[in-house]
């Protein structure tokens, strides 16, 4: 049995198929961890959703920002964006089944020392705190999806505070877990930069390099940052290697850190 963590698929279904052939994935024996962003930008979002859902317990999926965007479009609270490739999902005969399955994916998955999340963890959060706050946001998404997804369009607080409440609290949790890349020297979230860390604004550092980060004892498995690329450390497995932009789709075996990469096969 092996557990393979896989980077942002983003609708690159053929690349995923070829990667699974490369690792000789067996759904009876092996498990797949997906870092989120199963959909959008690539040409096969519908096929990817159907396939991953069909894997049942062999696949663990956390929600990414593009997954939330799909749910927001379906709920009528987010407009279509340039480059979206979600129309096939929204028009599918099994649309409601797929969207309900996606809505019930977690924002974070913790197993042993591994923490699976799409983007990152706020500097102040221990793993236990991040997991507790993720459950809060998941409950809000499932009980009032349209209102909760609409919050992503508002301005978020930079720093976490335990006394944040209401919309500000939910917005911060969702932003941190699905969109975080950089922090200021004080640990506060810094938004707007998608390039490599070396080109970040002065004073901004990757969230995982914040001094005295409360989750440093864990190994965070994440994606979201295509310009960062594959990054392996004791406390970090960053897997977005820009498949949808012509890079490759990456899998890492969690048991031995073996790396497998499949060049983009989807004319992305």
C-alpha positions in Angstrom: 0.0 0.0 0.0 1.2 3.5 -0.9 -0.2 7.0 -0.5 0.5 9.4 -3.3 0.0 13.1 -2.9 -0.9 14.8 -6.2 -0.6 18.4 -7.2 -3.2 20.7 -8.8 -4.9 18.8 -11.6 -7.0 21.7 -12.8 -8.9 19.7 -15.4 -5.8 18.1 -16.9 -7.4 14.6 -17.1 -5.1 13.0 -19.6 -2.1 14.1 -17.6 -3.7 12.6 -14.5 -4.4 9.3 -16.3 -0.8 9.1 -17.5 0.6 9.9 -14.0 -1.5 7.1 -12.5 -0.2 4.7 -15.1 3.4 5.8 -14.3 2.9 5.1 -10.5 0.9 1.9 -11.3 -1.9 3.1 -9.1 -4.2 0.3 -7.8 -7.4 1.7 -6.1 -7.7 -1.5 -4.1 -4.2 -1.2 -2.7 -3.2 2.5 -2.9 -4.5 5.9 -1.9 -4.4 9.3 -3.6 -4.3 12.6 -1.8 -5.3 15.6 -4.0 -4.3 19.1 -2.9 -7.3 20.7 -4.4 -8.1 22.5 -7.6 -9.3 19.5 -9.4 -11.0 21.8 -11.9 -10.6 24.8 -14.2 -8.2 26.1 -16.8 -7.6 22.6 -18.2 -10.0 20.9 -20.7 -11.2 18.0 -18.7 -12.8 19.3 -15.5 -15.9 17.2 -15.9 -14.0 14.0 -16.5 -11.6 14.7 -13.6 -14.5 15.2 -11.2 -16.3 12.1 -12.3 -13.2 10.0 -12.1 -12.0 11.2 -8.7 -15.5 10.8 -7.2 -15.6 7.3 -8.5 -12.5 6.3 -6.5 -14.5 6.5 -3.3 -12.3 6.0 -0.2 -9.2 5.6 -2.3 -9.1 9.3 -2.9 -8.9 12.1 -0.3 -9.5 15.6 -1.7 -9.3 19.0 -0.1 -11.0 22.1 -1.6 -9.0 24.6 -3.5 -9.8 28.1 -4.7 -10.8 26.9 -8.2 -13.1 24.3 -6.6 -14.8 27.0 -4.6 -15.0 29.2 -7.7 -16.9 26.4 -9.4 -19.3 26.1 -6.5 -19.7 29.8 -6.4 -20.6 29.9 -10.1 -23.1 27.1 -9.6 -24.7 29.0 -6.7 -24.9 32.2 -8.8 -22.6 34.3 -6.6 -19.4 34.3 -8.7 -19.2 35.5 -12.4 -17.4 33.6 -15.1 -13.8 34.6 -15.4 -11.5 34.7 -18.4 -10.0 31.3 -18.8 -12.7 29.3 -17.0 -13.3 25.8 -18.4 -16.3 24.9 -16.2 -19.2 25.0 -18.6 -19.2 21.3 -19.2 -19.5 20.7 -15.5 -22.3 23.2 -15.1 -24.3 21.7 -18.0 -23.7 18.1 -17.1 -26.7 15.8 -16.4 -25.0 14.7 -13.2 -24.1 18.3 -12.2 -25.9 18.2 -8.9 -24.4 14.9 -7.8 -20.9 16.2 -8.6 -21.3 19.6 -7.0 -22.8 18.0 -3.8 -19.8 15.6 -3.6 -17.4 18.5 -4.1 -19.2 20.7 -1.5 -18.7 17.9 1.0 -14.9 17.7 0.6 -12.9 19.0 3.6 -10.7 22.1 3.6 -8.0 20.2 5.5 -7.1 16.6 6.2 -4.8 15.6 9.0 -3.3 12.2 9.3 -0.3 11.5 11.5 2.3 14.3 10.9 0.9 15.1 7.5 -1.5 18.0 6.9 -3.2 18.1 3.5 -4.4 21.6 2.5 -4.6 23.6 -0.7 -2.7 26.7 0.0 -1.2 27.0 3.5 -1.8 27.7 7.2 -1.9 31.0 9.0 1.2 31.7 11.1 -0.7 31.7 14.3 -2.4 28.4 13.7 -1.3 25.1 15.2 -2.5 22.1 13.3 -5.3 21.5 15.9 -6.4 25.1 15.5 -6.4 24.9 11.7 -8.4 21.7 11.8 -11.0 23.2 14.2 -11.4 26.3 12.1 -11.6 24.4 8.9 -14.5 22.4 10.3 -16.3 25.7 11.1 -15.9 26.9 7.6 -17.0 23.6 6.1 -20.2 23.7 8.2 -20.9 27.2 6.9 -20.3 26.1 3.3 -22.7 23.2 3.6 -25.4 25.0 5.5 -25.4 28.2 3.6 -23.2 27.8 0.5 -24.2 30.9 -1.5 -23.7 33.3 1.4 -20.4 31.8 2.5 -18.9 31.6 -1.0 -19.9 35.2 -1.6 -17.5 36.2 1.2 -14.5 35.4 -0.9 -15.1 38.6 -2.8 -14.6 40.8 0.2 -11.5 42.1 1.8 -9.9 39.9 4.4 -8.1 40.7 7.6 -4.3 40.4 7.4 -3.8 38.7 10.8 -5.7 36.1 12.6 -7.3 37.0 15.9 -9.2 34.6 18.1 -11.9 37.3 18.5 -12.7 37.5 14.8 -16.3 36.6 14.2 -19.0 36.4 11.6 -18.1 37.1 8.0 -14.6 38.3 8.9 -13.8 35.1 10.6 -15.1 32.8 7.8 -13.4 35.0 5.1 -10.0 34.7 6.8 -10.3 31.0 7.3 -11.2 30.4 3.6 -8.6 32.8 2.3 -5.8 31.3 4.4 -6.6 27.6 3.5 -7.2 28.2 -0.2 -5.3 31.2 -1.3 -2.3 31.9 1.0 1.1 32.3 -0.6 3.0 35.1 1.1 3.1 36.7 4.6 4.7 39.9 5.9 7.5 39.8 8.4 4.8 40.0 11.1 3.1 36.8 9.8 0.1 38.7 8.4 -1.2 37.5 5.0 0.1 39.4 2.0 -2.1 39.1 -1.1 -1.7 39.7 -4.8 1.6 38.1 -5.7 1.6 34.9 -7.9 5.2 34.9 -9.0 8.2 33.0 -7.6 9.2 33.9 -4.0 12.4 35.6 -5.3 10.2 38.3 -7.0 8.0 38.9 -4.0 7.6 42.5 -2.8 10.1 43.7 -0.2 9.4 42.2 3.2 7.1 39.5 1.9 8.1 35.9 2.6 6.5 32.5 1.8 4.0 31.5 4.5 6.1 28.4 5.3 9.2 30.5 6.1 7.5 32.7 8.7 9.7 32.5 11.9 8.1 30.5 14.7 5.2 29.3 12.6 2.9 27.4 15.0 2.5 24.4 12.6 6.2 23.9 12.0 6.3 20.4 13.6 3.9 19.0 10.9 4.6 18.3 7.3 2.2 20.4 5.2 1.2 18.9 1.8 -0.1 21.7 -0.4 -0.4 23.1 -3.9 -1.8 26.4 -5.2 1.5 28.2 -6.0 2.5 27.2 -9.6 5.5 29.6 -9.7 6.9 28.0 -6.6 7.0 24.6 -8.2 7.9 21.3 -6.4 9.4 22.0 -3.0 10.4 19.2 -0.6 11.4 19.9 3.0 10.9 18.1 6.3 8.0 20.4 7.0 6.7 20.9 3.5 5.7 19.1 0.3 4.6 21.7 -2.2 3.2 20.0 -5.3 1.9 22.6 -7.8 4.3 22.2 -10.7 2.2 24.2 -13.2 0.7 21.3 -15.3 -2.1 23.5 -16.6 0.5 26.1 -17.7 2.5 23.5 -19.7 4.6 22.2 -16.8 4.0 18.8 -15.3 1.7 17.0 -12.9 3.6 15.8 -9.8 3.0 12.9 -7.3 5.0 12.3 -4.2 4.8 9.0 -2.3 4.4 10.0 1.3 6.0 6.8 2.6 9.4 7.3 0.9 9.3 10.8 -0.7 9.7 9.3 -4.2 8.8 11.8 -6.9 6.9 11.1 -10.1 6.2 13.7 -12.7 4.1 13.6 -15.9 4.5 16.4 -18.5 1.3 18.1 -19.5 -0.6 16.1 -22.0 -3.8 18.2 -22.3 -2.9 21.1 -24.6 -3.4 23.5 -21.7 
